[in-house]
Amino acid sequence: MAEFDKLMYMENKVEAEMLVERLKSVEIPAYMHEGETARPKLYSGGFAAFKGVDIYVPTLLLDKAKEYLEQWDKLQANDEELNEEAAGASDIPEDVQEYLKEMEKDHKESVANRLLWGKRSQMIFRIVSWITIVLIIIVIIIALQQ
């Protein structure tokens, strides 16, 4: 039986499945295994930990898999290149380009507002929890004095 080595850790299971399928398409056997360690997410407020997946390939094909991933990364266009291409495209009317920019701006503001309200909600929850605990302690002390 072939030995397998860990190629990489991925937080997103769907992307990991896609990577495994890509590796299999170039005849590199690969499989996923739930990550060994839970990694807490910053936006979870420290209350939740998410496990990603580890991608494993045969030890003999590990270098080939890494080389394939490097080549794949080089082929992928980055966001800046895509934005430049879209802005320079003559077949996209100017008003549509402006609309798309506004939509992107609105989306970024929406994400920022959700994060802000999420933090406020956590803070309010913590304050209410502490007030409740203090009130329970006061009630217990009053009950014990009687």
C-alpha angles and dihedrals in degrees: 000000000000121000118236130212130198111260098184149323120251126189095202113069094197092055089046090054089051091051092050090052091048091052091048090051089062091046097259109133110224139168139184128236126185110263116268095226132042113234115206116227119229093224093051090075090237092288097104137043124201126209118212126187136266118225116219130193132177112284091237091056098042094102091046090051092050090049091050091051092050090051091047092051091051091053094052114094115229124231095256092056091049092049091049091049092048093048092049096045110115095202094065110083116233094241090055090050090051090048091051091050090051091049091051091048091049090049092052091048090048092052091048091050092049091052091047093049091045091056091046090051091052091049092049090048091052093048093049090047092053093046090051092050092049091049091050090051091049091050091049092049092049091048092051093050093057 
